[in-house]
Structures are given as C-alpha cells and as structure tokens.
Amino acid sequence: MQRWEYLTLESSKNYGTTKYYVNGELQTALKNADFNVVINQLGGQGWEMVGISTVGNEQTYVFKRGTDKAPTAPQKKPPA
C-alpha cells in the first residue's frame, strides 16, 4: 500500500512583503521569493500540490509525496 507524507506551504502578503511558512515554520530565505520558484523547488523534491485554501490574503497549499517511512504520530509543540 502506498504511503504518503504531507507538507503545507502558507504564504501571506502584507504591505508588499510576502512571507512563506513550511509546516508552520517561517522560511526567512524565501521572503519575497517568486511563488513559481518556490513551488518548482518543492516539485523538484518530489512534492505534488493536492490542495489550496484561501482566507483573506493568506493562502495554504497542501503537497504530498510518496514515502517508504513508517507513519509517525504528530508531535505536540511545547507551550511557549
């Protein structure tokens, strides 16, 4: 049976600045990067876009790729 791993890419524009988050973590190296460049980098790593959600000026893109890894339980982040 095929196994999948998933990745979320969130982008938000505010006052002319575009920020990208991968799986909830800010990617400072991608600040103001062209969207096509970002998704082509992910595609080059084997990620396939499978979903899009838009709320206001924020978009979330869902990607998946096949994996041989055993599934792991989601990690809980410690309280801030």
Secondary structure, DSSP 8 states (H G I E B T S, - for coil): --EEEEEEEEEEEETTEEEEEETTEE-GGGTT--HHHHHHHHHHTT-EEEEEEEETTEEEEEEEEEE-S-----------
